[in-house]
Amino acid sequence: MTWEEGTWAAWLYDLLQLQVMQVLVCDPRRNALLKEGNKSDKIDARKLADLLRTGMLRPVYHGEHGLRTLRELGRSYRTISQDLNRVMNRIKALYRGWSIPCAGTQVYAPRYREDGLQTLRRTLRPELLAESRKHKASKLLRQIPCIGPIRAARLIALMQTPHRFRSKRQLWTYSGLGIETRDSAQYRYVQGQLQRTKKPQQIRGLNQNHNHEMKEIFKGAATRASCGVGPLRDFYVALLEKGMKPEMARLTLARKIAAIALTLWKKEERFDAQQLKPQAA
């Protein structure tokens, strides 16, 4: 049985997975065939069945039942934080519209206004942290510098289990840290012999189809680490000394943090600064 990822996908998965041989929740962004021709529920169901039969559907991970509460708390915390940022930007925009100086954070102080969103986030934060402490992975991930309790809780809620990723490269791709390349005309005939061209692959940049929240977590941790002190900062400085541009060094650091998080969680090991050797990046 298959259906597209959506609001009811997780609930339907838990309800029906024991009733059929296999449940596959598919990524709607990959189903280009559904955009062609006429559209109705019956037509879309037929197209999904054809894609399922031919093995052309890309699954979206579902499966860790014990994380439903943590996932909902993490989603609520992120939504409230985003709404709070939007409100703060609107307040400053209003002041700027009247040519009133508003640099800094003074305009957000409780002395000048009451903010229900800040109160709501302060109420939600301890609930999120308390729920995350029920999972052993929280203590493992918090060993990594710049992965605090909130980032650890969000990582657990988003990844659910490290074993869904066979290697660090799969995690990089899922987190928007994977590098896409372009290559064509790989072979050509030279004097009647087929030879592989020596033209190098062209790098297109980072993959576009990814989990944006995961990318935010790892890049945020890398940015903070690059400005602080400790082994992650030393790793970043070593990349700069080799001539790497700052933005590329931060990207490499984000990939390294993701790889360490996956290793610690899978093997239940302690953080070791020796894992930050540049040749293992």
N, C-alpha and C positions, 0 to 999 in steps of 0.2 A: 504494500500500500504506500502511496506517496501523496504528498501535498506540499504546497509552497510555504516557506517560512513566513510567519505573520503573527498577529496578536494572539491567536488561539493555538499556535503550533505546539508550544510546550505542554499545554493542557491536553490536547488531543494525543500527543505522543505518549504521555503517561497513561492515558485512558485506553489506548488501542494497541499498545505494543505487545500485550499478552494475548491479543485476540487473533493476530496474524503471524505469519512466518517472519516477516521483516517489515519494518517501518522506515521509510526514507523521506526525511524532510529536506526538500531541495531548495537551492538558492534561486530565487526568482530572477536575479540579475543575469543568470546564465541561460535562461530559457528563451532565447531569441526566437525560436520557432513559434511561440505563443503570440508574438507580435504581428505575425504575418496572416493576412486574410481576415475572414470574419471572426467575431469574438462572441462567445456565449459560454455559460458554465459547461454545457454539454460538449462543445467544441474544444474548450480548454482541457476538460477531463480526458478527452480522447487523445489530444496531443501529449499530455503528461504521461498517459499510459504508453504511448508509442516511444517516448523518450526513456521511460523506465525499462521497457522491454529491450531496447537497444543499448542500455547501459550508458546513456549520455547525460544523466542527471548528476549534478554535483551535490553531495549531501551537506547539510548543516548539522553540526554536532548537537545532540541531545542525549542525556543519559544519567547525569548525576542527580538523583532524587533528593539527597540530603542537603543540597545547596539552594533549594528554592527560596528559603527565607533570606539567606545571605544575598542572593542575586537580586531580590526585590528591594532589600535595604540599600544595596550598592547602587541600583538604578535610581532609587528615590534620592539618595544623597547627591548623585551626579546631576540629576535634573534640578534639584533645588540650588546647587552651586551655580549651574548655568543661568538659571533665572535670576539669581542674586547678582551675577556679573552684568546681566542685561539691565537690571534696574539701576545699578551703580553707574553704568555708562549713560543711561537716560538722564540721571540726575545731573551729571556733569555737562551733558549736552544742553540741558535747560539753562544752566548757569552761563555757559559759553554763548548761548543764543542772546543773552542779555548783557554780554561783555563784562561779566562778573568773574574775576580771577578765582579759580577753584583748584589750584595745584595741590597735590598731596591727597591725604585721606581725611582731612578735617571735616569735609562736608558730609562724611558718612558717620560721624561720631553720634552716639546716642543723645548727646546734649542738644543736637539740632533736629533730630527726628527719631521716630520709632520704626524699626524695620522688622516686620513679622517674619520675613524670610530668614534673617539671621537667627532669630529665636527658634524657628523651626529646624534649622540646620544644627544648632547647638543641642536640640532635643534628640535629633536623629543620630548624631555622631556616636554617643555612648552605646546606643542600641546596635549600631553597625559594628563597633569594636567588640562588644560583648559576644555577638554572634560569630565573628571571625575567630575569636579565641577558642571556640569549640573545635576548630580544625587544626590539626597538627602542623599543616603547611604554613600557618601564620607565623609561628615561631621560626621556622626554617627560612622563610623569605625575609623576615625582618633582620636577619643577620647581615644582609647585603647593605652596605652603606647607601643612604639616600632612598632606601625602600622602607618607609615608615609604616605605621599601623594602618593608615588609610589606604596607601598604595597596595599593601599586602592584602588587605581585605578585598579590594577591587580586583586584584589579580586572581585571587581564588574564585571569586564570583564569575569572572569572565572565562578563565581557562578551565575551571571545574576539576580537571585532572591533567597531569602532565603527560600521561601515557597516550593521549590522543595525538601527540606530536612525536613522530618517529625520530626526528633529529632537530637540531637547533635551526636548520634552514627552513623547515616547515613552520616553526614558530616565528621566524623572521618574516616569512611571507604572510602569515596570518596577522602579524602586527604591522604590516606596511613597511617593513625594513628590508624586504627582499629586493634584489637588483634584477631588473629585466634587461635582457639583451636582444639584439636584432642581428640576424645573420641570413644571408642569401648567397646564391651562386657559390656554394661551398666547393664544388668540383668543376673542372674544366678540362677540355682535351688539349694536350700539348704534344704535337707530332704524333698524333694518333693514340696517345696514351692518356688515360683518365688520371688526373692528379688533383690532389686537394689544394685549394688556394691557401696562400699564406696571409690573406687579408684578415686582420683581427676582428673579433666581434664588436659591434657598436653597442654601447650602454645606453639604454633608453631612460634610465632613472629608476626610481622606486616603484614597486607594484601598486596599482591604483585600487584594486579590489581587496580590501582588508578591513579589519576591525579598527575603527578610528579611535576608540577609547583605549585599546591596547597600545596603539602608537603614541597616544598622548601620555600614557603612564611611563613608558620606557624613555621617550624623549624628554619628558619632564624630569625624570630621575637623572638622566645624563646631563641636562643643563645645570641642575643643582649641584651635581658632583663636580662638574668642570669649574665651578666657582668656589668650591669649598676646599677642604683639606682631607688628606687620607689617601689610600691606595688607588681609588678611582681617579682622583685628581692627578696623581703621579702618572697613571696610565695615559691620561689625556695630554699631559705636558710632554710625555715621551713621544707621542704621535706628532705634536706640534714641532718638536725639535728635529724630527725626521723630514720636515718640510710639508706636512699635510696641512691643508687649509682648516681653519677652525670649525666650519660647518661640517666638513667631512670627518674631522676628529670626533665631534659630538655624535655623529651618526654611528661611527665605529664603536664609540663608548656605549651607545644605546644598544647596539647589537651584542656587545660583550655582556652587558647587564642582563639582557634577555637570555643569553646562553647560560650564564651562571645560575639565574633563577630556575631555569629548566633542569639543570644538572642537580642542584641542591634539592629540589622538590622530588625529582625522580629517585635519586639515590639516598635521600634523607641524610645528607652529609652536612658538615659544618663549613662555613665560609672560610676559604683559604686565599690569601692575597696572591699566592703563587699562580692561581688561575688567571691572573691578569697579565701574564706574559704576552707581549705583542704577537709572537709567532702563533699563538693559539687563538687569535681573534677571529 
